[in-house]
């Protein structure tokens, strides 16, 4: 399944953040930095790790940033 989605090469923090962003996107909203930090999938990641993991997701166009501090998964 990861290969089908194109996420098999992502690191564990990247997968956790991607999963959290997908959950929010499916609920019809974007996710903020504070919400990412408080979710069970990402609560154990440091703030710098969160931001380091977001960069490759944005670069690979797996997620987008519609406004400052908010992220959504690409369909």
FENNORUR-V59804 format. One record per residue. N is the residue number from 1. RES is the residue in one letter. BURIAL is # if it has 16 or more other C-alpha atoms within 10 Angstrom, else .. Layout:
BEGIN
n = [N	N]
res = [RES	RES]
burial = [BURIAL	BURIAL]
END
This chain:
BEGIN
n = [1	2	3	4	5	6	7	8	9	10	11	12	13	14	15	16	17	18	19	20	21	22	23	24	25	26	27	28	29	30	31	32	33	34	35	36	37	38	39	40	41	42	43	44	45	46	47	48	49	50	51	52	53	54	55	56	57	58	59	60	61	62	63	64	65	66	67	68	69	70	71	72	73	74	75]
res = [X	X	X	X	X	X	X	X	X	X	X	X	X	X	X	X	X	X	X	X	X	X	X	X	X	X	X	X	X	X	X	X	X	X	X	X	X	X	X	X	X	X	X	X	X	X	X	X	X	X	X	X	X	X	X	X	X	X	X	X	X	X	X	X	X	X	X	X	X	X	X	X	X	X	X]
burial = [.	.	.	.	.	.	#	.	.	.	.	.	#	#	#	#	#	#	.	#	#	#	#	#	#	.	.	.	.	#	#	#	.	.	.	#	#	.	.	.	#	#	.	.	#	.	.	.	.	#	.	.	#	#	.	.	#	.	.	.	.	#	#	#	#	.	.	.	.	#	#	#	#	.	.]
END
